[in-house]
Amino acid sequence: MPFDKTLLADAPSAVGEVTFKIAATSDVHGNFFPYDFIGLSQGKGSLSRVATRVKQLRESIGDESVILLDNGDILQGQPTAYYYNFIDMASTHLAARMLDYIGYDAETIGNHDIETGHAVYDRYRADLGKIPLLGANVIDLVTGKPYFQPYTIIERHGVKFAVLGLITPAIPAWLPENLWKGLFFDDMLSSAKKWVSRILEIEKPDVMIGLFHSGKDSSKKTGEWIENASKLVAEEIPDFDVIFMGHDHKVYNSENEVHSSSDVLILNPANNAENIAEAEIKIIKRNGVVIKKNISGEIVPIGDLTPDPDFMEYFEPERRVTENFVMRRIGYAEGDFSVRQAYFGPSAFMQLLHELQLEISGADISLAAPLAFDALIKKGDLHISDMFTLYKYENVLYTVALSGLEIKNYLEMSYSLWTDVMKTQKSHLLLFSGNDKLKAKDGYAKLKHPSYNFDSAEGIIYTVDVTKQRGEKINIISMADGSAFDYTKRYKVALNSYRGNGGGDLLTDGAGIPYSLLKSRILSATDKDLRYYIIKKIENRATITPYINYNWKFTPDDLVASAIDRDFKILFE
């Protein structure tokens, strides 16, 4: 049966010493069941295993001593989330029902939750019911107040916990304004200072918790914003006892740092509900006053846990609904479409995506990257699940105006993130991270930069000289039809909304367009996500056949040939 929080109402208020566990998930990305509904295989994490771990915690120290939090990005990723976002919009959202079932106490909104659009996340907030959806730095432009609840107070055993929610403010750099219309995303540090001061004055909590959908490295800005400011907040505001991070998909425990610049415990469980971040807080109170707090933390892997059978039975109807959705046949593939070749030249996988973008938009040129590191669409019947393989995110498709020179400079940056500068026959073609021990976890760990920023182009013929530095790599020979390519002419270019809003910096740092002018370059945008239109186009075609246009290549040939074989083995060993 669902977890009943009313059982906590009679918890004792006077204590000497008590131990609490504060457990947090983050970036669940629709991994509700122990299945990958895209790859049609068993999944490693999921809320079903979170339910098992939470039961263990409650059985070990008591229900009232466990506080359970989620750090956002739950509404995008697996088809389970997509179905209840955009297909079944009448039912209570499955994610909300699951958080209620497990007994979550609070959640912070994530950027990919905002990506679903107002209709979805406003409905989701209502469906959460008594579970507060936090976001102190998301400001309603009409009222000037937080659009989401800024913080929540949780009282257990006479101990008062304050949980402040913040989200990365860089959302305008990734998402079309219609998805967050009427909102402003404030700087995390200034918001934290303001709200911590208020909370301490008004609520006088015993324990201050940060639930921040933002990562650790504040050294680089995304557009005009510090994207990952969680550690910066911890360093600047010593009032926090624990900060749970998210967003950057990187496991982190500040206790493992030899030289930490903050006494605040900082934990990040990474993504897909494969881990839970757990802070243990031992509190000693005398005469109603906390005199001592001992805080420690760990990241607990849960991939080997058995999914909770009660959870699985309770949500079996929804699992079947999702399975039926992803298995709907939409066409036939006459051969394999593998993204592996896309790292080393034109590929059938990227050819299909480019073609569809050009067909949907009517643009002159298409720019796109492999959004999933090692995607494969196999020969045979095509199902909805394959469309999540072909296109991972719920981006819309933009048509933007770019000059020929801007397109060249855009590609210069893309290929500089993608390729090394080859000096000898033994040099690498790809730009690797330099850590040979890394495995390709989460897609691109062996690469220095994520593959979703490796944009290639269709609609032009060009070469990429891998012996040259950025600025000298790209030689655009002509348009695809053989007509001249003009560096001064403005072309209609199809690219996704993440890129069109400045994501990956290819338009700003690469093409040299100031962020403030990006919006003025947008000629049109689809009214639904790109995957929706891709599904419709493939249904109309009925059959897709892998072929490669070979409109671009790496040069010089003698260096590239041996490097491709060598780097392919490194990347996909």
C-alpha positions in Angstrom: 0.0 0.0 0.0 1.2 3.6 -0.5 3.2 5.1 2.3 1.0 6.9 4.8 2.5 10.1 6.2 -0.3 10.5 8.7 1.3 7.8 10.7 4.0 10.3 11.6 1.6 12.8 13.2 2.1 11.5 16.8 5.9 11.3 16.7 7.3 12.4 20.1 8.5 16.0 20.4 11.0 15.7 23.3 14.2 13.8 22.6 17.7 13.4 23.9 19.5 11.9 20.9 17.9 10.9 17.6 19.3 9.8 14.2 17.8 10.8 10.9 18.4 9.7 7.3 17.9 12.3 4.6 17.7 10.4 1.3 17.6 12.1 -2.1 17.3 11.0 -5.7 17.9 13.3 -8.7 17.6 13.2 -12.5 15.4 10.1 -12.5 14.6 10.9 -16.1 11.5 8.8 -16.3 13.2 5.7 -15.0 10.2 4.5 -12.9 10.3 0.8 -13.7 13.3 -1.5 -13.8 13.1 -1.5 -17.6 14.6 0.5 -20.4 11.6 1.2 -22.7 13.8 2.7 -25.3 16.3 -0.2 -25.6 13.7 -2.7 -24.6 15.9 -4.3 -22.0 16.3 -4.5 -18.2 17.1 -1.2 -16.5 19.7 -0.6 -13.8 18.0 1.9 -11.5 14.4 3.1 -11.2 12.0 4.3 -8.6 11.0 0.6 -8.1 14.5 0.0 -6.5 14.3 3.4 -4.7 11.1 2.0 -3.0 13.1 -1.0 -1.9 15.9 1.0 -0.4 13.5 3.4 1.4 11.7 0.5 2.9 15.1 -0.7 4.3 15.8 2.6 5.8 12.4 3.0 7.4 12.6 -0.5 8.8 16.0 0.1 10.3 15.5 3.5 12.0 11.7 4.1 11.9 9.4 5.8 9.4 9.6 9.1 11.2 13.4 9.3 11.0 13.6 9.1 7.3 13.1 12.2 5.0 12.9 11.6 1.3 13.6 14.2 -1.4 13.9 14.4 -5.1 16.0 16.9 -7.0 14.1 17.3 -10.3 14.4 16.2 -14.0 11.9 13.4 -13.5 9.5 14.3 -16.3 11.9 13.7 -19.3 13.9 10.7 -20.5 12.0 7.4 -20.7 8.7 7.0 -22.6 7.0 6.4 -19.3 7.3 10.1 -18.6 6.5 11.1 -22.2 3.3 9.1 -22.2 1.9 10.8 -19.1 3.2 14.2 -20.2 1.7 14.3 -23.7 -0.5 11.3 -24.4 -2.5 10.6 -21.3 -3.1 14.1 -19.9 -6.3 13.3 -18.0 -4.9 10.9 -15.5 -3.0 11.9 -12.4 0.6 12.0 -13.6 2.4 8.7 -13.0 5.5 10.4 -11.5 3.3 12.2 -8.9 1.5 9.0 -8.0 4.8 7.2 -7.6 6.4 9.8 -5.4 3.3 9.8 -3.2 3.3 6.0 -3.1 6.9 5.9 -1.9 6.4 8.8 0.5 8.5 11.6 -0.8 8.5 14.8 1.3 9.6 17.4 -1.3 10.9 17.8 -4.8 12.7 20.6 -6.6 11.8 21.4 -10.2 14.5 20.6 -12.9 15.3 22.2 -16.2 14.0 19.1 -18.1 10.8 19.4 -16.2 10.5 23.0 -17.4 11.2 21.6 -20.9 7.8 19.8 -20.9 6.0 23.2 -21.0 3.6 25.0 -18.7 0.7 22.7 -19.3 2.7 19.7 -18.1 4.6 21.0 -15.1 1.6 23.1 -13.9 -0.5 20.0 -14.0 2.2 17.9 -12.4 2.6 20.4 -9.5 -1.2 20.1 -8.8 -1.0 16.3 -9.1 1.8 16.2 -6.5 -0.8 17.3 -3.9 0.8 17.6 -0.5 4.3 17.0 -1.9 5.7 20.6 -2.4 7.4 21.3 -5.7 10.2 23.8 -4.9 12.0 26.5 -6.8 12.8 29.6 -4.9 14.6 31.3 -7.8 11.9 30.8 -10.4 10.1 34.2 -10.3 6.6 34.9 -11.5 7.0 38.2 -13.6 3.5 39.3 -12.8 3.6 38.9 -9.0 7.4 39.2 -8.5 7.2 36.2 -6.1 8.4 32.6 -6.6 6.3 30.7 -9.0 7.0 27.5 -7.1 7.1 27.0 -3.4 10.5 28.4 -2.2 11.0 26.1 0.7 9.3 23.6 3.0 9.5 22.8 6.7 9.5 19.2 7.9 9.2 18.4 11.6 10.1 15.0 13.0 10.8 14.1 16.7 10.7 17.7 17.6 13.5 18.6 15.1 12.7 21.2 12.5 14.2 20.7 9.0 14.1 23.5 6.4 14.5 22.4 2.7 15.3 25.2 0.2 14.8 24.4 -3.5 16.8 26.1 -6.2 17.2 25.4 -10.0 20.0 26.2 -12.4 19.1 29.6 -13.9 20.5 28.8 -17.3 17.2 27.6 -18.7 16.8 30.5 -21.2 20.1 29.3 -22.8 18.4 26.0 -23.7 14.7 26.3 -23.9 12.2 28.3 -26.1 10.6 31.1 -24.1 7.1 29.7 -24.7 7.9 26.8 -22.3 8.7 29.2 -19.5 6.7 32.2 -20.5 6.1 34.7 -17.6 9.0 33.4 -15.6 12.4 34.7 -14.6 15.2 32.5 -13.3 17.3 34.3 -10.7 20.9 33.7 -9.8 21.2 30.9 -7.3 23.7 32.5 -4.9 21.8 35.7 -4.5 18.5 33.8 -4.1 20.1 31.5 -1.6 21.4 34.4 0.5 17.9 36.0 0.5 16.0 32.9 1.4 18.3 31.5 4.0 18.2 34.8 5.8 14.4 34.7 5.8 14.2 31.0 6.8 16.6 31.5 9.7 14.7 34.5 11.0 11.1 33.3 10.5 11.4 29.5 10.9 14.4 29.1 13.1 15.2 25.5 11.8 17.5 23.1 13.5 18.7 21.7 10.2 19.1 23.6 6.9 19.0 21.5 3.7 19.6 22.7 0.1 17.9 20.8 -2.6 19.5 22.2 -5.7 19.0 21.2 -9.3 22.4 22.4 -10.3 25.9 20.8 -10.4 29.3 21.4 -8.9 31.5 23.3 -11.3 30.8 27.0 -11.3 33.9 28.0 -13.3 32.1 28.2 -16.6 29.1 30.2 -17.6 26.3 29.0 -19.8 25.2 32.1 -21.7 24.9 34.8 -19.1 24.3 32.3 -16.2 26.3 30.3 -13.8 24.8 26.9 -14.6 26.3 24.8 -11.8 26.4 26.9 -8.6 25.6 24.3 -5.8 29.2 24.2 -4.5 29.5 27.9 -4.8 26.5 28.4 -2.6 27.9 25.9 -0.1 31.2 27.9 0.0 29.5 31.3 0.4 26.7 30.4 2.8 27.8 28.4 5.8 24.3 28.0 7.2 23.5 24.8 5.3 24.1 21.5 6.9 23.6 19.4 3.8 23.2 20.3 0.1 22.0 17.8 -2.4 23.1 18.5 -6.0 21.8 17.3 -9.3 21.7 18.3 -13.0 25.3 17.4 -14.0 24.8 13.6 -13.7 28.0 13.2 -11.7 28.3 11.2 -8.5 29.8 13.4 -5.7 30.4 13.2 -2.0 32.3 16.2 -0.5 33.5 13.9 2.4 35.9 12.3 -0.2 37.6 15.6 -0.8 40.9 15.9 1.0 40.9 19.7 0.9 37.3 21.0 1.0 36.6 24.7 0.9 33.3 24.2 2.8 32.1 22.4 5.9 28.7 21.8 4.3 28.1 18.1 3.3 27.4 18.1 -0.4 26.0 15.0 -2.1 25.0 14.1 -5.7 23.5 10.7 -6.5 23.8 11.3 -10.3 21.1 10.2 -12.7 18.6 7.5 -13.6 17.9 6.4 -10.0 20.9 4.2 -10.0 22.1 5.6 -6.6 20.6 7.4 -3.6 22.4 10.1 -1.8 22.0 9.6 2.0 22.9 12.0 4.7 22.9 10.7 8.3 22.3 13.3 10.9 22.7 12.5 14.6 21.1 15.2 16.8 21.4 15.8 20.5 18.8 18.1 22.0 18.6 19.4 25.6 15.6 21.4 26.8 14.4 21.7 23.3 17.7 23.1 21.9 20.0 21.4 19.5 23.4 21.3 21.1 25.2 19.0 18.7 24.9 17.7 15.1 27.0 14.9 13.7 26.5 14.7 9.9 27.9 12.2 7.5 27.0 11.1 4.0 27.3 8.4 1.4 26.2 7.5 -2.1 24.4 4.2 -2.1 24.2 2.2 -5.3 20.9 0.5 -5.7 21.2 -1.2 -9.1 21.6 -4.7 -7.5 18.5 -4.3 -5.3 15.4 -6.3 -6.1 12.6 -4.0 -7.3 10.0 -3.6 -4.6 7.3 -6.3 -5.4 4.5 -4.2 -3.8 5.4 -1.2 -6.0 5.6 -3.4 -9.1 2.2 -4.9 -8.4 0.6 -1.6 -7.7 1.8 0.0 -10.9 1.6 -3.0 -13.2 -1.3 -1.5 -15.2 0.8 1.6 -16.0 3.8 -0.6 -16.9 1.6 -2.4 -19.4 0.3 0.9 -20.8 3.9 2.1 -21.4 4.9 -1.2 -23.0 2.0 -1.1 -25.4 2.8 2.5 -26.3 6.5 1.9 -27.2 5.7 -1.2 -29.1 3.3 0.5 -31.5 4.6 -0.2 -35.0 5.2 2.8 -37.2 7.2 1.5 -40.2 10.0 -0.7 -41.3 13.8 -0.3 -41.5 15.5 -2.0 -44.4 18.9 -2.0 -42.6 20.6 -1.0 -39.4 21.1 2.7 -38.5 24.0 2.9 -36.1 25.4 6.1 -34.6 28.9 4.7 -34.2 29.9 5.7 -37.7 28.8 9.3 -37.0 32.0 9.9 -35.0 34.2 9.2 -38.0 32.3 10.7 -40.9 28.9 10.8 -42.5 26.5 8.0 -41.3 23.1 6.6 -42.2 21.9 7.5 -38.7 22.7 11.2 -39.0 21.7 11.2 -42.7 18.2 10.2 -41.6 18.0 12.9 -38.9 19.4 15.6 -41.2 16.9 14.6 -44.0 14.0 14.7 -41.7 15.0 18.2 -40.3 15.3 19.6 -43.8 12.0 18.0 -44.8 10.1 19.3 -41.8 11.6 22.8 -41.9 12.1 23.5 -45.6 15.5 24.9 -44.6 18.6 25.1 -46.9 21.0 23.5 -44.4 20.6 21.2 -41.4 22.8 21.1 -38.3 22.6 18.2 -35.9 24.6 16.0 -33.5 24.3 12.4 -32.1 22.2 13.0 -29.0 22.8 9.4 -27.7 26.3 8.1 -27.5 25.8 4.5 -28.9 22.3 4.4 -30.4 21.2 1.7 -32.8 18.1 1.2 -34.8 18.0 -2.4 -36.1 16.7 -3.7 -39.4 13.1 -4.7 -39.1 9.9 -3.3 -37.8 10.1 0.2 -36.4 8.4 1.0 -33.1 7.8 4.1 -31.1 10.7 3.0 -28.9 13.1 3.5 -31.9 12.1 7.1 -32.2 13.4 7.7 -28.7 16.6 6.1 -29.9 16.8 8.4 -32.9 15.9 11.5 -31.0 16.5 11.6 -27.3 15.0 14.9 -26.1 11.8 16.9 -26.4 13.4 19.7 -28.4 11.4 21.6 -30.9 12.8 22.3 -34.4 13.9 25.9 -35.2 14.7 27.4 -38.6 17.2 30.2 -38.0 19.0 32.7 -40.3 22.8 32.3 -40.4 25.3 33.8 -42.7 27.8 31.5 -44.6 30.6 32.7 -42.4 28.6 32.1 -39.2 27.9 28.5 -40.4 31.6 28.0 -41.1 32.6 29.3 -37.6 29.9 27.2 -36.0 31.3 24.1 -37.6 34.9 25.2 -36.6 33.9 25.1 -33.0 31.9 21.9 -33.3 34.8 19.9 -34.9 37.3 21.4 -32.4 35.2 19.9 -29.6 35.0 16.7 -31.6 38.5 16.1 -33.0 42.1 16.4 -31.9 44.8 18.1 -33.9 46.6 15.2 -35.6 50.4 15.6 -35.9 51.6 12.0 -36.7 50.2 8.7 -37.9 49.9 7.7 -34.2 47.8 10.8 -33.2 44.1 10.4 -32.3 41.4 11.6 -34.6 38.9 12.0 -31.7 39.6 14.4 -28.8 39.7 12.0 -25.8 39.6 13.0 -22.2 43.1 11.7 -21.6 42.0 9.3 -18.9 42.2 5.8 -20.3 40.6 4.2 -17.3 37.3 5.9 -18.0 34.5 3.8 -19.5 31.9 5.2 -21.8 29.3 5.6 -18.9 26.5 8.0 -19.6 27.6 8.2 -23.2 30.8 10.1 -23.5 33.1 9.7 -20.5 36.1 8.7 -22.7 35.6 11.8 -24.8 36.7 15.2 -23.6 33.3 16.8 -24.7 29.8 15.3 -24.9 28.8 14.0 -28.3 25.6 16.0 -28.3 27.7 19.0 -29.3 29.3 17.3 -32.3 27.2 19.0 -35.0 27.7 18.0 -38.6 25.9 19.7 -41.5 23.7 18.5 -44.4 23.0 20.8 -47.4 26.6 21.7 -48.0 29.7 19.9 -49.2 32.8 20.4 -47.0 36.0 18.9 -45.6 37.5 18.9 -42.1 41.3 19.1 -41.9 42.2 17.4 -38.6 45.8 18.6 -38.7 44.6 22.2 -38.3 43.5 24.2 -35.3 40.1 25.7 -34.8 39.5 28.4 -37.4 41.3 26.5 -40.2 39.6 23.1 -40.0 36.6 23.7 -42.2 36.6 24.1 -46.0 33.1 24.6 -47.4 33.3 23.6 -51.1 29.7 24.3 -52.3 26.1 23.8 -51.6 24.8 20.2 -51.9 23.5 20.9 -55.4 26.9 22.2 -56.6 26.0 25.8 -56.5 28.4 28.3 -54.8 28.4 28.7 -51.1 28.4 32.4 -50.2 30.0 33.5 -46.9 28.0 36.8 -47.0 24.6 35.3 -47.8 22.1 34.4 -45.1 20.8 30.8 -45.2 17.8 29.2 -43.6 19.3 26.6 -41.2 17.4 23.9 -39.3 18.6 23.1 -35.8 17.0 22.1 -32.5 15.8 24.5 -29.9 18.5 23.6 -27.4 21.1 24.8 -29.9 19.0 27.7 -31.2 18.7 29.1 -27.6 22.5 29.0 -27.2 23.0 25.5 -25.8 26.5 24.2 -26.3 27.7 27.8 -27.2 28.0 26.8 -30.9 25.9 29.8 -32.0 27.5 32.3 -29.5 31.1 31.3 -29.0 31.2 29.5 -32.3 29.3 31.5 -34.8 29.9 34.7 -32.8 26.3 35.8 -32.4 25.7 37.6 -29.1 23.2 35.8 -26.9 20.9 38.8 -26.9 20.5 38.5 -30.7 19.7 34.8 -30.9 16.0 35.3 -30.6 16.0 37.7 -33.6 17.5 35.0 -35.8 14.6 32.5 -35.3 12.5 32.4 -38.4 10.1 29.7 -37.3 9.6 26.9 -34.8 7.5 23.7 -34.7 4.6 23.8 -32.3 5.3 20.3 -31.1 8.5 18.4 -30.2 10.7 17.3 -33.1 10.2 13.6 -32.3 6.5 14.0 -32.9 7.1 15.2 -36.4 9.7 12.5 -37.0 7.2 9.8 -36.1 4.6 11.3 -38.5 7.2 11.5 -41.3 8.3 7.9 -40.9 4.7 6.7 -40.7 4.1 8.4 -44.0 7.2 6.9 -45.6 6.4 3.4 -44.2 9.9 2.3 -45.0 13.3 3.9 -44.3 16.5 2.7 -46.1 20.0 3.4 -44.7 22.2 5.3 -47.1 25.0 7.9 -46.8 25.3 11.0 -48.9 29.1 11.5 -48.1 28.8 15.3 -48.3 31.7 15.8 -45.9 34.9 14.0 -44.8 37.9 14.2 -42.6 41.2 15.0 -44.3 44.1 14.2 -44.9 43.1 10.7 -46.0 46.5 9.0 -45.1 46.3 10.2 -41.4 42.6 9.7 -41.0 42.3 6.1 -42.2 44.5 4.4 -39.5 43.2 6.7 -36.8 39.6 5.8 -37.4 40.3 2.1 -36.8 42.3 2.8 -33.7 39.9 5.3 -32.2 36.9 3.2 -33.0 38.3 0.3 -30.8 39.1 2.7 -28.0 35.7 4.3 -28.0 33.6 1.1 -28.3 35.8 -1.6 -26.7 
